[in-house]
Amino acid sequence: MSRRGCNAAGGAQPATAASTSPRVRTPTKEQREAALARAKGPDGVERCTHCDTPLDRQAGKPNSAEIDHRKAFVKGGQTTDSNLDAACHTCNRSKGPKELGTEWTPEQAMRDHERCT
């Protein structure tokens, strides 16, 4: 008896004509730069789309720049320019797969920011 999705020898079944290519979760460098460019304010500073905190391109900080899926990837959101926003690490982790406006609001992130400082 074979497992679902595997052939009798235990390997993956070959793709069929009806299958589609896997979705891509990680934005390309171009998509990342486009999201960060959209996040620039009139002062030229990249800011979090959710809390307006200036973003830092250095990883490991509460305000480190990350790219957030507006509609969560795990909920069917695509990795397309129209679904990507620049966010600080704190907001992106606070939001997670929640839907902006109904399951999560920037006010929740502000409480998380207070805990980080």
N, C-alpha and C positions, 0 to 999 in steps of 0.2 A: 504494500500500500504506500503510495507516495504522499508526501505532505503537500498541502495547497501551495501552488506557486513554484513547486520543484518537480523535476522529472524523477523517474524511478531511481536514477543513479545518485540523487541528492543534489544535483546542480540546478541552477536557475533555468527555467524554461526560456527558450528563445523568444524574442519579441515577435509579435504578430503584426500584421498590417494595420489592425485596429488599435494597437497600442499607441500612446502618445509619449513624447519625450518627457523626462521628469522635469518638474518645476524647479526653477532656480531660486534659492532663498537669498543668497548673498548678492548685494548690488555690485555692479561693475564699478571700476574706478571712476568712469565717466558719470554714472548715475550718482555716486557718492558726491562728486564734485558739483554736479548740478544741484543736488539737494542743499549742499552747503552754500552755494551761490545764491539760491532762493532765500536762504536764511539770513543773508546780509541785510543789515538795517541801513538807513541813510548815512550812518557814520562809518559804514564799511566793515562793521564788526559782525561776525557770524554769531547768531543768537538762537537759543533753543526755541523751536516753534511753539512749545507748550508753556514755558515759564519765563521766556525772554532773558534767561541767564546767558552771559557771553560764553561761547564755547571755546574749549581748549583742545587743540589737536593732539596733545600729549595724552596717551592712554593712562588709565588708572586713577583718574581724578573724578570727583562727583560731577564736574561740569565738562568731562571729556566728550568730544563730539562723537555721536553715534547716528546711524541712520535707522529710522523707525518706519515700519509699515503702518500706514494709516489704518487700513483694514488688515488685521493680523494675518500673517502668512498661514498660521495654523487654522485660520477660519476661512481660507480660500483667497486671501489677499495676494495680489500679484506683485512681483518685483519689477514695477514699471515706474517711470518718473512721476506719473500722476498719483501713485500710491506711496511715495517715499517722502519723508520729512526729516530734517535735521533735528536732533533732540540731544539733550544732555544725558549723560549716563544715568543720573538719578531719575529723570522723567521716563526714559525708555524702560528701565527696570521696574519702575513703579507701575507703568501702564501695562507692560507685558502684552498678553493677547487680548486684553480688554478693549472694548469698543469706545473710542473717544466720544465723550458727551453723554453716553448712556450708562456705561459700566465704569468709566474713569473720567475724571476731570483734572485739569491742571492744578486745582486747589489741593487735590490729594498729593500731588507732587510737591507742592510748596511745604506741606507738612513733612514730607520725606527730606526735603532740602534742609529744613530746620534741624533734623536729627543728624545730618551730615556735617553741620558746621559747629 
